[in-house]
Amino acid sequence: MHDFEARITRRPDAVPIKAGWREGITYPDDLAHSYLVFPVEFFDEAGHPYAHGAELPDTFFVNMVSLDHEFRTTIHRNKIKLGTTFLMREGRRVRADGVVTKITGLFEEP
């Protein structure tokens, strides 16, 4: 089960992103930390999935999951709401901007 859905927009200066890309997120109000919240499914606005390894358009949608249960309950449940923005970074370089479009399993217990 995934935690939330988000719209991802690749930054103009970033290299193309492929389905299967795994980068953590950073909240704009906490740039010192990155969290292991990864996209697990990649799809278009109509919900059609992209094949693993396919080059993605500049804007696409993902289902995200937090890999750390403690952070999921103590940090992400407090921060993630509809419209929450976040950065997807590769090291210090921001490759894409994200915005939460739907809460799914974030508040369910595994």
Sequence and secondary structure as in RCSB ss.txt:
>XXXX:A:sequence
MHDFEARITRRPDAVPIKAGWREGITYPDDLAHSYLVFPVEFFDEAGHPYAHGAELPDTFFVNMVSLDHEFRTTI
HRNKIKLGTTFLMREGRRVRADGVVTKITGLFEEP
>XXXX:A:secstr
  SEEEEEEE TTS   BTT    EE TT TT  B EEEEEEE TT  B  TT B  SEEEEEEEES HHHIIII
IHHH  TT EEEEEETTEEEEEEEEEEE STTS  
